[in-house]
């Protein structure tokens, strides 16, 4: 389905000098071209989220700055065909005032592109609920390193390289609620990954079928909002496929964050997707489709719910991030129909007050 959003092909600032949204920034691009030049304090959100998946295990890192709070997280999950074997999350919180302790760059952290920079947060040898995360540019990709101590007192050490092959296209888009509330997001799927995660005395390899997904965000958000996000990467039907789907939060803005990446080439989906699922039973199958067409016709079957419920002053968070597999069909903008079979990824239902 053709999109009516404007494709951006030249570098552009996200904000005007007064801090409002620059109208020239509204649109989408196949490579990151926006400079996240946010100014001022209040309602501003900055983050880098990486998730690297492999058959049987995955690793997710979050570095975020919410103006009044920073939140850095390391998450590791391992499973077999019968059950979840390891499920560990360590989160470090710190107040964001009187000064900002996490200076996230205007571009993608660890990127060699415009306005990116290497980023390190946390102590060299973290303990208890501390974490250390490093996101750095290396030839050909982004190096992710992390260290944390799990609740059962094992050391978790991460060393992964997420490649960015030449010509690999990604989705960057500005979602405008209005000139004062807007979000720039850059979503990367199907980026090959290699490396290891060591948990205690066991090492987990990320090699032939390991894939990195990036969610880079810079914007100013409403006080309360809900969203869906689904993503998956892998090889299926003779192709390398990345799925990137969003919902709820973009409705009525004239923008979507929906795209397919097939063999490194992006198909932008201009329509809001239909999400069919039961929020009260997130581990039941989900259905994601394009309304009125068969461009996306997928069933997502979860096997694990990363469930968060938080009521802590300024923040209230209800998250079900479900990991599982996608099956069905998608169609690229040149008419190719791709069969999707057990593509590993996630779908989430989130409600935030922040």
C-alpha positions as CSV (number, residue, x, y, z in Angstrom):
1,X,0.0,0.0,0.0
2,X,1.4,3.4,-1.0
3,X,2.2,5.9,1.7
4,X,1.2,9.5,1.4
5,X,3.9,10.6,3.8
6,X,6.7,12.7,2.5
7,X,10.0,10.9,2.0
8,X,12.9,12.9,3.3
9,X,16.2,12.6,1.4
10,X,18.4,15.4,2.9
11,X,19.6,16.1,6.5
12,X,17.1,18.1,8.6
13,X,16.8,19.5,12.1
14,X,14.0,18.1,14.2
15,X,13.3,21.4,16.0
16,X,13.2,25.1,15.2
17,X,15.4,27.5,17.2
18,X,12.4,28.1,19.6
19,X,12.2,24.3,20.3
20,X,9.0,23.7,18.4
21,X,8.7,21.0,15.7
22,X,10.2,22.1,12.4
23,X,7.6,21.4,9.7
24,X,10.4,20.4,7.3
25,X,11.2,17.5,9.6
26,X,7.8,15.8,9.2
27,X,8.2,12.7,7.0
28,X,10.2,9.5,6.8
29,X,13.5,8.4,5.4
30,X,15.4,5.2,4.5
31,X,18.5,6.2,6.5
32,X,18.7,8.4,9.6
33,X,18.8,12.1,8.5
34,X,17.2,13.9,11.4
35,X,19.2,15.8,14.0
36,X,17.4,15.5,17.4
37,X,18.2,19.1,18.5
38,X,15.7,19.1,21.4
39,X,16.0,22.1,23.6
40,X,14.6,23.0,27.1
41,X,13.2,20.7,29.9
42,X,9.9,19.0,30.5
43,X,8.1,16.2,28.6
44,X,11.3,15.5,26.7
45,X,12.2,11.8,26.1
46,X,15.5,10.4,24.7
47,X,16.4,6.8,24.5
48,X,18.3,4.0,22.7
49,X,16.8,0.5,22.9
50,X,18.6,-2.5,21.3
51,X,17.3,-6.0,21.2
52,X,19.5,-8.8,19.8
53,X,17.8,-12.2,19.2
54,X,19.2,-15.6,18.5
55,X,17.6,-19.1,18.5
56,X,17.0,-19.8,22.2
57,X,18.1,-16.5,23.7
58,X,18.0,-12.7,23.4
59,X,19.5,-9.6,25.0
60,X,18.0,-6.2,25.3
61,X,19.6,-2.9,26.4
62,X,17.9,0.4,27.3
63,X,19.6,3.7,27.9
64,X,17.0,6.5,28.5
65,X,16.7,10.1,29.7
66,X,13.2,11.2,30.6
67,X,14.3,14.7,31.8
68,X,13.5,14.1,35.4
69,X,14.8,10.5,35.5
70,X,17.3,8.3,33.8
71,X,16.6,4.6,33.3
72,X,19.2,2.1,32.1
73,X,18.3,-1.6,31.8
74,X,20.0,-4.9,30.8
75,X,17.6,-7.8,30.1
76,X,18.4,-11.4,29.2
77,X,16.1,-14.2,28.3
78,X,16.9,-17.9,27.4
79,X,14.5,-20.7,26.6
80,X,14.1,-24.1,25.0
81,X,11.1,-25.8,23.4
82,X,9.6,-26.6,26.8
83,X,10.1,-23.5,29.0
84,X,12.0,-20.4,29.9
85,X,15.4,-21.2,31.3
86,X,16.7,-17.8,32.3
87,X,14.9,-14.5,32.8
88,X,16.9,-11.6,34.2
89,X,16.4,-7.9,34.3
90,X,18.5,-5.3,36.1
91,X,17.5,-1.6,36.0
92,X,19.4,1.4,37.4
93,X,17.4,4.6,38.1
94,X,18.8,8.1,38.8
95,X,17.2,11.5,39.1
96,X,17.6,13.7,36.1
97,X,18.1,17.0,38.0
98,X,19.7,19.3,38.9
99,X,21.8,18.1,36.0
100,X,21.3,15.5,33.2
101,X,23.5,12.5,34.1
102,X,23.0,10.8,30.7
103,X,23.9,13.1,27.8
104,X,22.4,11.2,24.9
105,X,23.6,12.5,21.6
106,X,21.4,14.3,19.0
107,X,22.0,11.3,16.6
108,X,22.0,7.6,17.2
109,X,24.3,6.6,20.0
110,X,27.3,4.6,18.8
111,X,26.6,5.7,15.2
112,X,29.2,7.0,12.8
113,X,26.5,9.1,11.1
114,X,25.8,12.8,11.7
115,X,25.4,13.8,15.4
116,X,26.0,10.3,16.8
117,X,28.5,9.6,19.5
118,X,29.8,6.8,21.6
119,X,27.9,6.4,24.9
120,X,28.8,4.8,28.3
121,X,26.6,4.8,31.4
122,X,27.1,3.2,34.8
123,X,30.1,2.3,36.9
124,X,33.1,0.2,35.6
125,X,32.3,-2.7,38.0
126,X,28.5,-2.5,38.8
127,X,27.0,-4.2,41.8
128,X,23.5,-4.7,43.2
129,X,21.0,-2.9,41.0
130,X,23.7,-0.9,39.0
131,X,24.3,-1.6,35.4
132,X,27.0,-0.5,32.9
133,X,26.2,-0.1,29.2
134,X,28.5,1.0,26.4
135,X,27.3,1.7,22.8
136,X,30.1,2.4,20.4
137,X,30.8,2.8,16.7
138,X,33.1,0.3,15.1
139,X,33.9,-0.4,11.4
140,X,30.8,-1.9,9.9
141,X,28.5,-1.6,12.9
142,X,27.7,-0.9,16.5
143,X,29.4,-2.5,19.5
144,X,27.1,-3.2,22.5
145,X,28.8,-4.0,25.8
146,X,27.1,-4.3,29.2
147,X,27.7,-5.7,32.6
148,X,25.3,-6.3,35.5
149,X,24.9,-8.6,38.5
150,X,21.7,-10.6,38.5
151,X,19.3,-11.1,41.4
152,X,20.9,-14.5,42.0
153,X,24.3,-12.8,42.2
154,X,25.7,-14.1,38.8
155,X,27.6,-11.7,36.6
156,X,26.0,-10.9,33.2
157,X,28.5,-9.7,30.6
158,X,27.6,-8.6,27.1
159,X,29.8,-8.2,24.0
160,X,27.9,-8.0,20.7
161,X,28.5,-6.4,17.4
162,X,25.4,-5.4,15.4
163,X,26.5,-4.9,11.7
164,X,25.0,-2.4,9.3
165,X,25.6,-3.8,5.8
166,X,26.3,-1.3,3.0
167,X,23.0,-0.1,1.5
168,X,20.8,-1.7,4.3
169,X,17.7,0.5,4.6
170,X,16.1,1.5,7.9
171,X,12.9,3.4,8.9
172,X,13.1,6.9,10.4
173,X,10.0,8.9,10.8
174,X,8.6,11.9,12.7
175,X,5.2,11.5,14.3
176,X,3.6,14.9,14.9
177,X,0.9,15.3,17.6
178,X,1.3,19.0,17.3
179,X,4.2,21.6,17.1
180,X,4.9,21.1,20.8
181,X,4.5,17.3,21.1
182,X,6.2,15.1,18.6
183,X,8.5,12.1,18.3
184,X,11.4,11.2,16.0
185,X,12.0,7.5,15.9
186,X,14.5,5.5,13.9
187,X,13.7,1.8,13.8
188,X,16.3,-0.7,12.4
189,X,15.5,-4.4,11.8
190,X,17.3,-7.4,10.3
191,X,20.8,-6.2,11.2
192,X,23.2,-9.2,11.5
193,X,24.8,-9.7,14.9
194,X,27.6,-11.6,16.4
195,X,29.1,-12.0,19.8
196,X,28.5,-13.5,23.2
197,X,26.6,-13.1,26.4
198,X,28.1,-14.7,29.5
199,X,25.9,-15.5,32.5
200,X,27.9,-16.9,35.4
201,X,29.9,-19.8,34.0
202,X,27.9,-20.2,30.8
203,X,28.4,-18.5,27.5
204,X,25.6,-17.9,25.0
205,X,26.6,-17.5,21.4
206,X,25.1,-15.0,18.9
207,X,26.2,-16.1,15.4
208,X,24.7,-17.3,12.2
209,X,21.0,-16.5,12.9
210,X,21.4,-13.5,15.3
211,X,19.8,-10.2,14.5
212,X,19.8,-6.7,16.0
213,X,16.8,-4.3,16.2
214,X,17.2,-0.7,17.2
215,X,14.6,1.7,18.6
216,X,16.1,5.2,18.7
217,X,13.8,7.9,20.0
218,X,14.0,11.7,20.5
219,X,10.9,13.8,21.2
220,X,8.4,15.5,23.5
221,X,5.5,13.3,24.6
222,X,2.0,13.8,26.0
223,X,1.6,13.0,29.7
224,X,-0.2,9.7,29.0
225,X,-0.3,7.5,25.9
226,X,-0.5,3.9,24.9
227,X,1.1,2.1,22.0
228,X,1.8,-1.2,20.3
229,X,5.1,-2.2,18.9
230,X,6.0,-5.3,17.0
231,X,9.3,-6.3,15.4
232,X,11.0,-9.4,14.1
233,X,14.1,-10.3,12.1
234,X,15.4,-13.4,10.4
235,X,15.5,-15.6,7.3
236,X,12.4,-16.9,5.8
237,X,11.2,-18.0,2.3
238,X,14.7,-17.5,0.9
239,X,14.9,-13.9,2.1
240,X,16.2,-11.8,5.0
241,X,13.1,-10.1,6.5
242,X,12.6,-7.4,9.1
243,X,9.2,-6.5,10.4
244,X,8.5,-3.1,12.0
245,X,5.0,-2.4,13.2
246,X,3.4,0.2,15.4
247,X,0.0,1.1,16.6
248,X,-2.2,3.4,18.8
249,X,0.2,6.2,19.3
250,X,0.4,7.3,15.7
251,X,-3.4,7.3,15.1
252,X,-4.6,10.6,13.7
253,X,-1.1,12.1,13.1
254,X,-0.8,11.3,9.4
255,X,2.3,9.3,10.1
256,X,3.0,5.6,10.8
257,X,6.0,3.6,11.9
258,X,5.1,0.6,9.8
259,X,7.6,-1.0,7.3
260,X,9.0,-4.2,5.9
261,X,12.7,-4.7,5.2
262,X,13.3,-7.5,2.7
263,X,16.9,-8.2,1.7
264,X,17.9,-4.7,3.0
265,X,15.3,-2.8,1.0
266,X,12.5,-0.9,2.8
267,X,8.8,-1.0,2.0
268,X,7.1,1.9,3.8
269,X,3.5,1.0,4.9
270,X,1.4,4.1,5.0
271,X,-1.8,2.7,6.6
272,X,-2.5,2.1,10.3
273,X,-2.5,-1.6,11.0
274,X,-5.2,-3.6,12.6
275,X,-4.1,-5.2,15.8
276,X,-6.3,-8.0,17.1
277,X,-5.4,-9.3,20.6
278,X,-6.7,-9.6,24.1
279,X,-4.9,-7.2,26.6
280,X,-6.2,-9.4,29.4
281,X,-4.6,-12.5,27.8
282,X,-1.4,-11.3,26.1
283,X,0.0,-14.9,25.7
284,X,-2.9,-15.8,23.4
285,X,-2.2,-15.4,19.7
286,X,-2.2,-11.9,18.2
287,X,-3.2,-11.0,14.6
288,X,-1.7,-8.0,12.7
289,X,-3.1,-7.1,9.3
290,X,-3.4,-4.2,6.8
291,X,-7.0,-3.0,6.6
292,X,-8.6,-3.8,3.3
293,X,-5.5,-5.4,1.7
294,X,-3.4,-8.5,2.2
295,X,-0.1,-6.7,2.4
296,X,0.4,-7.8,6.0
297,X,-1.4,-10.9,7.2
298,X,0.4,-12.3,10.2
299,X,-0.3,-14.3,13.4
300,X,2.0,-13.8,16.3
301,X,2.2,-16.6,18.8
302,X,3.9,-15.6,22.1
303,X,5.8,-17.9,24.5
304,X,6.8,-15.4,27.2
305,X,5.5,-12.1,28.6
306,X,8.0,-9.6,29.9
307,X,5.4,-8.0,32.2
308,X,5.9,-4.7,34.0
309,X,3.5,-2.9,36.3
310,X,4.8,0.3,38.0
311,X,3.1,3.0,40.0
312,X,5.9,5.3,41.3
313,X,5.1,9.0,41.6
314,X,5.4,10.7,38.2
315,X,5.6,7.3,36.4
316,X,2.9,4.7,35.8
317,X,3.7,1.9,33.4
318,X,1.8,-1.1,32.3
319,X,3.7,-3.2,29.8
320,X,3.3,-6.6,28.2
321,X,6.2,-7.2,25.9
322,X,5.6,-10.7,24.5
323,X,8.3,-12.7,22.8
324,X,7.3,-15.3,20.2
325,X,7.1,-16.1,16.5
326,X,5.4,-14.5,13.5
327,X,3.8,-16.6,10.8
328,X,1.8,-15.6,7.7
329,X,2.6,-13.5,4.6
330,X,3.7,-10.0,3.7
331,X,4.0,-8.2,0.4
332,X,6.6,-5.7,-0.7
333,X,5.9,-2.6,-2.7
334,X,7.2,-4.3,-5.9
335,X,4.6,-7.0,-5.5
336,X,6.7,-9.9,-4.1
337,X,4.8,-12.0,-1.6
338,X,7.0,-13.4,1.2
339,X,6.0,-16.3,3.3
340,X,6.8,-15.7,7.0
341,X,7.5,-18.8,9.0
342,X,8.5,-18.8,12.7
343,X,10.2,-15.4,12.5
344,X,11.4,-14.6,16.1
345,X,10.4,-11.3,17.5
346,X,8.0,-9.6,19.9
347,X,4.7,-7.7,20.1
348,X,3.9,-5.3,23.0
349,X,1.0,-3.5,24.5
350,X,2.1,-0.5,26.6
351,X,0.3,2.2,28.6
352,X,2.5,5.0,30.0
353,X,2.0,8.0,32.3
354,X,5.4,9.8,32.4
